[in-house]
Amino acid sequence: MNERKQEKYDKAYLRMAKEWGKLSYCKRKQVGAIIVKDRMIISDGYNGTPTGFENFCEDEEGYTKWYVLHAEANAILKVASSTQSCEGATLYITLSPCRECSKLIHQAGIKRVVYQTAYKDDSGLRFLERAGVETYHLPILEEMV
């Protein structure tokens, strides 16, 4: 696929991830993720509490509860419980991955990560690059409205 066409798809999938993030009950940050393989969406996720838990991500002081799952972890776990595989897939996410999720991304076989906003700690991105996972920052703020 040529570069212009790829970027057009990247923007579209990133907009979908942004919409998916709006489903999150988290107040501090709403993050969405879409996993695409062979131009087909195989999974999606947003940050939130595990199945069966209350839908409150923050404690009384406003801090995120330790057991809240990140959007990319939710999307990867959804694939793990299906017949699909992330091998060679692209992850579209509204916030670049943290160091813990970066390990999951690499181990899941995801080969490319496209993100909208950079997380304050870039160690996750550095790990992915070291692991041979392509990362692409695509800040499409105006088009995300």
N, C-alpha and C positions, 0 to 999 in steps of 0.2 A: 504494500500500500504506500502511495506517495506521502511525503511529509505533510502537505496541506490537508489531505483527506484524513490522515491520522489525527492531526490536531483538531479537526472538526469533530471527529468521533470522541476524542479525549474531552473536549469541552462539553459535549452532550452528556457523556457518562458522568462527568464531574457535577453537572447541574442536577442529574438524577441523584447522586450521592448527597448533594445539598438538600434536596427535597426529602430524602430518606431521613436525614439527620433531624428534620423538624418533628419526626415521630418520637424523639427522645423526650423523656420526662425530666432530664437533667436541666437544672437552672443555670449553672455556671457555664457550661459549654454543651452545645448540641452538635454531635459529630456523626456524619453518615459515611457509609462505605458500600461500594459495589464491586463485585469480582466478576470480571469478564474473561471468557476463554473462547477463542475462535469466533469473535464478534457476537457472542451470546452471553447474556447475564446468567451466571450460575449461582450467585448468592448475593445477599445484601445484609446490612446490619447497621445498627446505631448503638450509641453508648447507653447503657442502662443496667438495671439490676438483673440478677439471674432469674430464670423462670420460677414462678411461685413466690417471689419476694415482693414486698411493697414497692410501688413505683416512685420512691423518693430516693434520689441519688445523693442528696446532701444531708449531713447531720444537723443538729440544732445550731451549731456554730457556723454553718454554711460550707463546711469542708466536705469534699467528695468522700463517700464511704469507701472503705478499702476493697469491698467486694464488687464494686461496679465494674462491669465488663466494658472494654473499649469497643468501638464500632468494628474495627478490623478483626478483633478477636471473635466477636459475635458472628461476623460473616464467615470466617474460617471455620469456626465450630459448626456452623450450619452445613457447610460443605462436608465436614467430617462425618456428619450423621446422614449423609445422602450417598448416592451412587456416583457422584461427580468427584473430580480431582482438581486441585488447584495447580497442578503441574503445568508450568508454562503460561499461567494466566497473568492478567493485569489487575491490580488493585487500584481503584479510584477512591480517594478519601479526602475529606474536607480539611483535615488537620494531619500534618505529617506524623508518622508513627513514633511512639516512645520506644525506649530501648527494649522493654519486655515484649511488646508487640512485634518489633523488628525480628526477634528470634522466631516467633511464630510464622511470620511472613516467609522468612528464608526456609524454614523447615517444611512449610506447606508446599514449597516448590514454585511460589509466585516469582516471576522473573522481571516484573516491571511495576513500579508504584508511581502513580500520578496523584499529586496532592495540591490543594488550593492554598492553604496557609501553613507556614512553617511553625512547628511547635518550638517553645522557648529553648528546649534542650535538643541539640542536633545530633546527639550520640546515636540515636536510632537510625538516622539517615546515613551517618558515617559507617555504622555496622553493615547496613544493607549494601552500600557501595563496595565495602571490603569483601562482602560475600558474593559480589558479582550481580547483584540485583540493580537494574537500571532505575534511577529515580528522576522524576521530572516535575519541577515546580511550575504550576500553571495558575497564576493568580488572575482569575477571570471575574473580578469583583463586580464591575458594571453589568456584565451579562448575567450575573447570578440572580438579579432581581426578578 
